[in-house]
Amino acid sequence: MGLAAVTCSKMKVWKVVVVASMLFSTIFSALIYRNMSIRGRTITPSSSEEHQPQDPRLPPSPQSYKVKCKGPVPFPDTCGKVHIDKSIFKIHTDEEAKELVRTLIQRYRRSPDSKRKARTHSRMTLRSKRAKSRATSGCTMKEINVTVSDLGFAHVSEEVVRFRYCAGSCDAEEKNYDLTLKALRNSKRIKKEKVRARPCCRPTLYDDDVSFLDDNFRYYTLRQLSAKECGCV
């Protein structure tokens, strides 16, 4: 699972790098356009609309500009043409540039593709937690506080005792004996005998004796009541 976590972290870093590259490429293109316009030059749009006259009464139409990607890119579909409105080239201050970056990031987060990736990441995280839970679900000791009346010995008392018990799976502790016994049971070579074809999580050592008074003020002692150590037997 450590490898899956490292891979997921690298993908998140690549995603941030790609988005940042697109944003800075847009800003850099805007600066180049402004500088070249001052020198009497223009940037050639990638579309074939450069010779079409533009009505000054209409708002400027968006055009496509190419974004170059260098080096290994985990999301190739982000490279290519990006539709940019001409109003972007009117940026003159750093505050306007920062506001543009914030707007583009917000649009990306609201996009269906971003939401789909977030759901995928959530499912992967849930699978990782489930796998981790299964990996740590071996034979362990747990405890609970109960009254003497809950112990099942017909003693009536509200005195509280701490009961420790063993719980968990012993699948990882299966031996050749268990595998052979399971195969013989499945093939019905062993039919009538009541046998357990897998190790069981049980106490391997018991805690000290438990003494108490019932509601009639009679004194009792229970031996081997609570587990002290657990194991697969």
NORFEN-V545709 format. One record per pair of residues at least 4 apart in sequence whose ideal C-beta (glycine too) atoms are under 8 Angstrom apart, sorted by the first residue. I is the first residue (numbers start at 1). J is the second residue. Records with the same first field share a line. If there is no record, write none. Layout:
# NORFEN-V545709
I->J, J
This chain:
# NORFEN-V545709
1->5, 128, 131, 132
2->6
3->7
4->8, 124, 128
5->9, 128
6->10
7->11
8->12, 121, 124
9->13
10->14
11->15, 74
12->16
13->17
14->18, 73, 74, 75
15->19, 74, 75, 117
16->20
17->21
18->22, 73, 74, 75, 78
19->23, 105, 108
20->24
21->25, 69
22->26, 67, 78, 82, 104
23->27, 100, 101, 104, 105
24->28
25->29, 67, 68, 82
26->30, 67, 82, 84, 88, 100, 104
27->31, 91, 97, 100, 101
28->32
29->33, 43, 65, 84
30->34, 88, 89, 91
31->35
32->36, 43
33->37, 42, 43, 89
34->38, 89
35->39
36->41, 42, 43
37->41, 42
43->65
44->50
45->49, 50, 63, 64, 65
46->63, 64, 65, 66, 81
47->63, 64
49->61, 63
54->58, 60, 61
60->85, 86, 87
61->86
62->83, 84, 85, 86
63->83, 84, 86
64->81, 82, 83, 84
65->81, 82, 84
66->80, 81, 82
67->79, 80, 81, 82
68->79
69->73, 76, 78, 79
73->78, 79
84->88
86->90
88->100
91->96, 97, 100
92->96
93->97
94->98
95->99
96->100
97->101
98->102
99->103
100->104
101->105
102->106
103->107
104->108
105->109
106->110
107->111
108->114
109->114
110->114, 115
111->115
112->116
113->117
114->118
115->119
116->120
117->121
118->122
119->123
120->124
121->125
122->126
123->127
124->128
125->129
126->130
127->131
128->132
129->133
130->134
131->135
132->136
133->137
137->168, 169
138->168, 169, 170, 172
139->166, 167, 168, 169, 170, 173, 201, 230, 231, 232
140->166, 167, 168, 230
141->164, 165, 166, 167, 227, 229, 230
142->164, 165, 166, 167
143->162, 163, 164, 165
144->162, 163, 165
145->160, 161, 162, 163
146->150, 151, 160, 161, 163
147->151, 157, 158, 159, 160, 161
148->153, 155, 156, 157, 158, 159, 161, 212, 214
149->155, 156, 157, 158
151->155, 161, 163, 222, 225
153->222
155->212, 214, 220
156->214, 215, 216
157->212, 213, 214, 215
158->215
159->212, 213
161->210, 212, 225, 226
162->226
163->225, 226
164->207, 226, 227, 228
165->203, 226, 227
166->201, 202, 203, 227, 230, 231
167->201
168->201, 230
169->201
170->174, 198, 199, 200, 201, 232
171->198
173->199, 232
174->178, 179, 198, 199
175->179, 199
176->180
177->181
178->182, 197, 198, 199
179->183
180->184
181->185, 190, 195, 197
182->186, 197, 198
183->187
184->189, 190
185->189, 190, 195, 197
190->195
196->200
199->232, 233
200->232, 233
201->230, 231, 232
202->230, 231, 232, 233
203->227, 228, 229, 230, 231
204->229, 230, 231, 233
205->227, 228, 229
206->223, 224, 225, 226, 227, 228
207->225, 226, 227, 228
209->221, 222, 223, 225
210->221, 222, 225, 226
211->219, 220, 221, 222
212->219, 220, 222
213->217, 218, 219, 220
214->218, 220
